Amino acid sequence: MHKGRKKNFMFTNKSQSERGIMSTVLGILSDVSIGLAVFSSFRIGGRASARLGTVILVAMLFSIAGLVFGILSRMEKDKFYFFPDLGILLNGIGVCATGFILYAGVFGL
């Protein structure tokens, strides 16, 4: 037995999709941005400024771009699908949260 490094075997040629990783990163950024904007608005009593509205708008654009990257990476062959699936989930949450914020703002919920 050799001491030291343990042998690792790889029985697949699959790799992580770069678009899937980008989708996940955009999903995390958008969800954190939306959460912080909502928290900041809550702390000031619901009187959100245009700056917070801009944060929500940019987060929505990140979510849409991340959703597109996630769907495109999900269609790639011979790739692992963890990051594309996670990116689609996170960006879907971001789009739905933004939609709910807009709906609540229009109808005064």
C-alpha positions in Angstrom: 0.0 0.0 0.0 1.2 3.5 -0.9 1.1 6.0 1.8 0.0 9.5 1.0 -2.3 10.4 -1.8 -5.4 8.4 -2.2 -6.3 7.4 -5.7 -9.4 8.9 -7.2 -11.2 7.2 -10.1 -13.3 9.1 -12.6 -15.6 6.9 -14.7 -17.3 9.7 -16.7 -16.3 12.4 -19.1 -19.0 14.7 -17.7 -18.0 18.2 -16.5 -19.7 21.1 -14.9 -21.4 23.5 -17.2 -20.0 27.0 -17.1 -23.4 28.5 -18.0 -24.9 26.5 -15.2 -22.5 27.9 -12.7 -23.1 31.4 -14.0 -26.9 30.8 -13.7 -26.4 29.8 -10.0 -24.2 32.8 -9.3 -26.8 35.2 -10.9 -29.6 33.5 -8.9 -27.7 34.0 -5.6 -26.9 37.6 -6.4 -30.5 38.4 -7.4 -32.1 36.7 -4.5 -29.8 38.3 -2.0 -30.3 41.7 -3.6 -34.1 41.3 -3.5 -34.0 40.2 0.1 -31.8 43.1 1.2 -34.0 45.6 -0.7 -37.1 44.2 1.0 -35.4 44.2 4.4 -34.2 47.8 3.9 -37.7 48.9 2.8 -39.2 47.2 5.9 -36.7 48.9 8.2 -37.7 52.4 6.9 -41.4 51.7 7.3 -42.3 50.7 3.7 -41.2 54.0 2.2 -38.9 52.6 -0.5 -36.8 55.0 -2.4 -36.1 54.9 -6.2 -32.7 53.4 -5.3 -34.4 50.3 -3.9 -36.7 50.1 -6.9 -33.6 50.2 -9.1 -32.0 47.4 -7.1 -35.2 45.3 -7.6 -35.2 46.1 -11.4 -31.5 45.1 -11.8 -32.1 41.9 -9.7 -35.0 41.0 -12.0 -32.8 41.4 -15.1 -30.1 39.2 -13.4 -32.8 36.6 -12.7 -34.1 36.6 -16.3 -30.5 36.3 -17.6 -29.7 33.5 -15.1 -32.9 31.7 -16.1 -31.9 31.8 -19.7 -28.4 30.6 -18.8 -29.8 27.8 -16.7 -32.2 26.6 -19.4 -29.4 26.7 -22.1 -27.0 24.8 -19.9 -29.7 22.2 -19.0 -29.9 21.4 -22.7 -26.1 20.7 -23.0 -25.1 17.0 -23.4 -22.6 15.2 -21.2 -22.7 17.7 -18.4 -23.6 17.5 -14.7 -27.0 19.2 -14.1 -26.7 20.2 -10.4 -25.8 23.9 -11.1 -28.2 24.4 -14.0 -31.1 23.0 -11.9 -30.0 25.1 -8.9 -29.7 28.2 -11.1 -33.2 27.6 -12.6 -34.6 27.2 -9.1 -32.9 30.3 -7.6 -33.7 32.5 -10.6 -37.3 31.3 -10.7 -37.6 32.4 -7.1 -36.1 35.8 -8.0 -38.6 36.3 -10.9 -41.5 35.2 -8.8 -40.4 37.5 -5.9 -40.1 40.4 -8.2 -43.5 39.7 -9.8 -45.0 39.6 -6.3 -43.4 42.9 -5.3 -44.7 44.6 -8.4 -48.2 43.0 -7.9 -48.2 44.2 -4.3 -47.1 47.7 -5.3 -49.8 48.1 -7.9 -52.6 46.7 -5.9 -51.4 48.1 -2.5 -51.2 44.8 -0.6 
